[in-house]
Amino acid sequence: NRIGAILVFPNQDSIENLISGGEEIQCKVNKSMLLSIFNTKSPRHDGAVVIENGQMTRLGAVLPIASGDRALDGWGTRHLAALGLSEVCDAHILVVSEERGTVSHIHDTEVHVITHVNEESLRPLVQETLGTLEDPQLERKRKLKNLFLWTGSLAIAAALSFGLE
């Protein structure tokens, strides 16, 4: 819909003293709430939404602005604010560009831009941002561990049931 947005996902570093303005809230993240907040007629639509542990904790937040010399072509205030915050903390920031229809992930001053926005291209980005990206090797080890535990549990249950008769 080409609605601009900036979402901040704090990591280890506190961002409390790095952001200003906006309003504190406690609300589960959901689509209708985000669309309401970033609606261009909403009074807080230009500010950032801070999301921690699946909860929106602040809306309309003002972030520190990076110097314009680090900006990419076509960047506006949202992108400069995301870059500015990433210069002083380890938060993950997602920026939706209303002009270009792209989504940018900014973390540790590194910028990753997704130009073909769809569920397939966004899923790994969101998983990385939320810290839920699965390493295929770790996933395989987890499945083997679960198989071992289930097999062991069944063997113990079978041995106990035979011993009780």
C-alpha positions, 0 to 999 in steps of 0.5 A, a space after each residue: 500500500 506504499 505506507 511508510 513505517 519504521 519499526 524498532 526491535 531493541 536487542 541487548 542495548 537499552 534504547 531508552 535514553 536514545 529515543 524521545 517523544 511519542 507515547 508509551 503503550 502496551 499492546 500486542 503487535 497486530 496488523 490492524 494496529 500497525 495500519 492504524 498507527 502508520 496511516 498518514 492521517 494518524 498523528 504519530 505516523 511519522 515516528 517509530 514503533 518500538 516492539 519488544 517481546 511481541 508487544 508494542 511499547 512505544 509509538 511515535 518515537 523520535 530516533 537520532 538522525 544520522 548525518 546525510 553523508 552516509 545516506 543512500 540515494 532517495 533516503 528520507 528522514 525514516 532511513 536516516 533515523 534508522 541509520 542514526 539509531 543503528 550507529 549507537 545501539 544494536 537494535 534491528 530496525 525495519 523501514 518501509 519506504 512509501 516512495 519506493 515500496 521497499 523494505 530496509 533492514 538496518 542493523 549495526 549500520 549495515 543496510 539490507 534493502 529488499 526491492 521485491 517485497 513479498 512473503 518469501 523475501 520478507 520471512 528470513 528478514 523478519 526471522 533474523 530481526 526477531 531472532 528466530 532464524 533457524 540454522 538448518 544444521 541446528 534444526 537437524 540436531 534438534 530433530 535428532 535430539 527429539 527423536 532420541 528422547 522420544 525413542 528413549 522414553 518409549 524404551 523406558 516405558 516399555 521396560 517398565 510396563 513389562 517389569 510390572 506384569 
